[in-house]
């Protein structure tokens, strides 16, 4: 199998590339490095079956060529995270929506299987926990830019499933919950890298609200394993899947655990919960998936 990974130099993409190569598959990566990094894939350079291109999924002729060479497309390329949405809402919406449109358009011409990466952020403010793929999506008001990320990913899902129904394009939608592991950056609000950085540098560890809110976290190797299994399962086509972990931990317990493991003297600083949404921190909206599908 030859896999095209848009955004393949990102955190999840680089681990997916590793796993596919380890199984003997070929991997094509396209990434403009706006949020990804060459450091994530430099160890793959020179590996048999691995190629990469530094460019954008907005480059339609290039995307058309790469899709033509692939058997399956893992579409990870996106403006990452709610924090970036607050800082650059136009870029987020354009990248997420138009980038997906470009990929689906050219995949449709060749009938290629596409895995569209979504997020548990689409569940928004819903309290129907655990989240099932058929649960209602409850988003905040449009003047709050923090919700543009969730909305843009929901549009991606609608578009992908429309291509499936109308044009018979094989698509799978994967909603990732909090995914953690090596090479993850805290630049876009991801809670564990930020807690670790704060603990190691002696800064206050910032916990939003009371810290009693619980979240689930999944190792990136488990996420990658699930993704590869999905593309090998014909019944997955045309469906939406939660990929996450059902075990919960409170944010305060998480902060304390990281502080202990780092032998840190950092104080835990509580920040008003409302500021979490203003800052766009990811862990505020991601709770627990229903993995019964």
C-alpha positions as CSV (number, residue, x, y, z in Angstrom):
1,X,0.0,0.0,0.0
2,X,1.2,3.5,-0.8
3,X,-0.2,6.1,1.6
4,X,-0.3,9.9,1.1
5,X,-0.1,11.8,4.4
6,X,-1.1,15.4,4.1
7,X,0.4,17.2,7.2
8,X,2.6,14.2,7.6
9,X,5.4,16.2,9.4
10,X,3.1,16.9,12.3
11,X,2.8,15.1,15.6
12,X,0.3,12.4,14.7
13,X,1.3,12.3,11.0
14,X,5.0,11.5,11.8
15,X,4.0,8.6,14.0
16,X,1.6,7.3,11.4
17,X,4.4,7.5,8.8
18,X,6.7,5.5,11.1
19,X,4.1,2.8,11.7
20,X,3.2,2.4,8.0
21,X,6.8,2.1,7.0
22,X,7.4,-0.4,9.7
23,X,4.6,-2.6,8.2
24,X,6.3,-2.4,4.8
25,X,4.0,0.2,3.2
26,X,5.2,3.2,1.2
27,X,4.6,6.7,2.5
28,X,4.3,10.1,0.7
29,X,4.3,13.2,2.9
30,X,3.2,16.7,2.0
31,X,3.5,19.4,4.6
32,X,4.1,23.1,4.4
33,X,5.6,23.1,7.9
34,X,3.3,25.8,9.2
35,X,2.6,23.7,12.3
36,X,4.6,20.6,11.5
37,X,8.3,20.3,11.6
38,X,11.1,18.6,9.7
39,X,12.5,17.5,13.1
40,X,9.5,15.1,13.3
41,X,10.4,13.2,10.1
42,X,14.2,13.8,9.7
43,X,14.8,10.3,11.0
44,X,12.7,8.9,8.2
45,X,14.7,10.5,5.4
46,X,16.5,7.8,3.4
47,X,14.2,5.0,4.5
48,X,13.0,2.8,1.7
49,X,9.5,3.7,0.6
50,X,9.6,7.2,2.2
51,X,9.2,10.5,0.2
52,X,8.3,14.0,1.3
53,X,7.4,17.3,-0.3
54,X,7.5,20.7,1.4
55,X,4.4,22.3,0.0
56,X,0.8,23.1,0.8
57,X,-2.4,21.1,0.1
58,X,-3.6,24.3,-1.6
59,X,-1.2,23.5,-4.4
60,X,-3.8,21.7,-6.5
61,X,-1.7,20.4,-9.3
62,X,0.8,18.9,-6.9
63,X,-2.0,17.3,-4.7
64,X,-3.5,15.8,-7.9
65,X,-0.2,14.2,-8.8
66,X,0.4,12.9,-5.3
67,X,-3.1,11.5,-5.0
68,X,-2.7,9.8,-8.3
69,X,0.4,7.9,-6.9
70,X,-1.3,6.8,-3.7
71,X,-3.7,4.1,-2.8
72,X,-5.0,5.8,0.4
73,X,-5.0,9.4,1.6
74,X,-4.7,10.3,5.3
75,X,-5.7,13.9,5.4
76,X,-4.2,15.4,8.5
77,X,-3.2,18.8,7.1
78,X,-5.0,21.5,9.1
79,X,-4.6,24.5,11.2
80,X,-4.0,22.8,14.6
81,X,-6.0,23.4,17.7
82,X,-8.3,25.9,19.3
83,X,-5.5,28.2,20.5
84,X,-4.3,28.8,17.0
85,X,-7.9,29.5,16.0
86,X,-8.1,32.4,18.5
87,X,-4.9,33.8,17.1
88,X,-5.4,33.3,13.4
89,X,-9.1,32.5,12.7
90,X,-9.0,33.3,8.9
91,X,-6.0,31.0,8.3
92,X,-7.7,28.3,10.4
93,X,-11.0,28.3,8.5
94,X,-9.4,28.6,5.0
95,X,-6.8,25.9,5.6
96,X,-9.2,23.5,7.2
97,X,-12.1,23.9,4.8
98,X,-10.5,24.6,1.5
99,X,-7.6,22.2,2.1
100,X,-10.1,19.4,2.6
101,X,-12.0,20.4,-0.4
102,X,-8.9,20.2,-2.6
103,X,-8.0,16.7,-1.3
104,X,-11.5,15.3,-1.7
105,X,-11.9,16.8,-5.2
106,X,-8.8,15.1,-6.5
107,X,-9.3,11.9,-4.5
108,X,-12.8,11.7,-6.0
109,X,-11.4,11.8,-9.6
110,X,-9.3,8.7,-8.8
111,X,-11.6,6.9,-6.4
112,X,-9.0,6.9,-3.6
113,X,-9.9,6.0,0.0
114,X,-9.6,9.1,2.2
115,X,-9.3,9.2,6.0
116,X,-10.4,12.7,7.1
117,X,-9.1,13.7,10.5
118,X,-11.6,15.4,12.7
119,X,-11.6,16.1,16.4
120,X,-13.7,15.7,19.5
121,X,-13.8,19.5,19.6
122,X,-16.8,19.1,17.2
123,X,-18.9,18.0,20.2
124,X,-18.4,21.5,21.6
125,X,-20.3,22.2,24.8
126,X,-22.4,19.1,24.7
127,X,-22.8,17.4,28.1
128,X,-24.0,14.1,26.7
129,X,-21.0,12.2,28.0
130,X,-19.6,9.7,26.9
131,X,-19.7,11.1,23.4
132,X,-21.1,8.9,20.7
133,X,-20.6,9.5,17.0
134,X,-24.4,10.2,16.7
135,X,-24.5,12.7,19.6
136,X,-25.6,16.3,18.9
137,X,-22.9,18.9,18.3
138,X,-23.4,21.9,20.5
139,X,-21.2,24.8,19.5
140,X,-20.8,28.3,21.0
141,X,-21.7,31.6,19.3
142,X,-20.0,32.8,16.1
143,X,-18.6,36.0,17.7
144,X,-16.4,33.7,19.9
145,X,-13.6,32.8,17.5
146,X,-12.6,29.9,19.7
147,X,-15.5,27.9,18.1
148,X,-14.2,28.4,14.5
149,X,-11.9,25.4,14.8
150,X,-14.7,23.0,15.8
151,X,-17.0,24.4,13.2
152,X,-14.4,24.1,10.4
153,X,-13.7,20.5,11.3
154,X,-17.5,19.8,11.4
155,X,-17.7,21.2,7.9
156,X,-14.9,18.9,6.8
157,X,-17.0,16.0,8.1
158,X,-20.1,17.2,6.3
159,X,-18.1,17.6,3.1
160,X,-16.4,14.3,3.3
161,X,-19.7,12.4,3.9
162,X,-21.3,14.4,1.1
163,X,-18.6,13.1,-1.3
164,X,-19.3,9.6,-0.1
165,X,-23.1,9.8,-0.6
166,X,-23.1,11.8,-3.8
167,X,-19.9,10.8,-5.6
168,X,-19.4,7.4,-4.0
169,X,-15.9,8.4,-2.8
170,X,-14.8,6.0,0.0
171,X,-14.1,8.1,3.1
172,X,-13.6,7.5,6.8
173,X,-13.9,10.2,9.4
174,X,-11.8,9.8,12.5
175,X,-12.5,12.0,15.5
176,X,-9.4,12.1,17.6
177,X,-9.7,12.8,21.3
178,X,-6.7,14.0,23.4
179,X,-3.7,12.3,21.8
180,X,-0.3,12.5,23.5
181,X,3.2,11.2,23.1
182,X,6.7,12.0,21.9
183,X,7.2,15.0,19.6
184,X,3.9,16.7,20.7
185,X,4.3,20.5,21.1
186,X,2.6,22.7,23.6
187,X,2.5,25.6,21.2
188,X,-1.2,25.2,20.4
189,X,-2.6,24.7,23.8
190,X,-2.1,20.9,24.4
191,X,-2.2,20.4,28.1
192,X,0.4,17.7,28.8
193,X,3.3,19.3,27.0
194,X,2.5,22.6,28.7
195,X,2.3,21.1,32.1
196,X,5.6,19.3,31.5
197,X,7.3,22.4,30.3
198,X,6.0,24.4,33.3
199,X,7.1,21.7,35.7
200,X,10.6,21.4,34.3
201,X,11.2,25.1,34.2
202,X,9.8,25.8,37.7
203,X,6.9,28.0,36.3
204,X,3.5,27.8,37.9
205,X,1.5,24.9,36.5
206,X,-1.7,26.6,35.2
207,X,-4.9,24.7,35.8
208,X,-8.1,26.2,34.5
209,X,-11.2,26.3,36.7
210,X,-11.1,24.0,39.8
211,X,-9.2,21.3,38.0
212,X,-11.9,18.8,38.9
213,X,-13.0,18.5,35.3
214,X,-11.9,15.1,33.9
215,X,-10.4,14.3,30.5
216,X,-9.1,11.2,28.7
217,X,-5.8,10.9,27.0
218,X,-4.6,8.4,24.4
219,X,-1.1,7.4,23.5
220,X,-0.3,8.2,19.9
221,X,0.8,4.7,19.1
222,X,-2.7,3.4,20.0
223,X,-4.3,6.1,17.8
224,X,-2.1,5.2,14.9
225,X,-2.9,1.5,15.3
226,X,-6.6,2.2,15.2
227,X,-6.2,4.3,12.1
228,X,-4.4,1.6,10.2
229,X,-7.0,-0.9,11.2
230,X,-9.8,1.3,10.0
231,X,-8.4,1.6,6.4
232,X,-8.2,-2.2,6.4
233,X,-11.8,-2.6,7.3
234,X,-14.3,-2.2,4.4
235,X,-17.2,-1.7,6.8
236,X,-15.6,1.5,8.1
237,X,-16.2,3.4,4.8
238,X,-18.8,6.1,5.1
239,X,-18.7,6.2,8.9
240,X,-17.5,8.4,11.7
241,X,-15.3,7.0,14.5
242,X,-14.2,8.2,17.9
243,X,-10.6,7.4,18.6
244,X,-9.7,7.9,22.3
245,X,-9.4,6.4,25.7
246,X,-12.3,5.7,28.1
247,X,-10.1,6.1,31.2
248,X,-10.5,9.6,32.8
249,X,-8.2,11.7,35.0
250,X,-8.9,15.1,36.5
251,X,-6.8,18.0,35.3
252,X,-5.7,18.7,38.8
253,X,-4.6,15.1,39.3
254,X,-2.8,15.2,36.0
255,X,-0.9,18.4,37.0
256,X,0.1,16.9,40.4
257,X,1.2,13.6,38.7
258,X,3.4,15.5,36.2
259,X,4.8,17.7,39.0
260,X,5.7,14.6,41.0
261,X,7.3,12.8,38.1
262,X,9.4,15.9,37.2
263,X,10.4,16.3,40.9
264,X,9.3,19.9,40.4
265,X,8.7,22.6,43.0
266,X,6.2,24.4,40.7
267,X,3.1,25.8,42.3
268,X,-0.3,24.9,40.8
269,X,-2.0,28.1,39.8
270,X,-5.7,28.1,39.2
271,X,-7.0,30.3,36.4
272,X,-10.7,31.3,35.9
273,X,-12.4,28.7,33.7
274,X,-13.6,31.3,31.2
275,X,-10.1,32.2,30.2
276,X,-9.5,28.7,29.0
277,X,-12.0,29.2,26.3
278,X,-10.6,32.6,25.5
279,X,-7.2,31.1,25.2
280,X,-8.5,28.1,23.2
281,X,-6.9,25.4,25.3
282,X,-7.7,22.0,23.8
283,X,-8.3,20.0,27.0
284,X,-11.3,22.2,27.9
285,X,-13.7,20.7,25.4
286,X,-12.4,17.1,25.1
287,X,-14.0,14.7,27.5
288,X,-14.6,10.9,27.0
289,X,-15.5,9.0,23.9
290,X,-18.1,6.3,23.5
291,X,-16.0,3.5,22.0
292,X,-18.8,0.9,21.7
293,X,-19.0,1.2,17.8
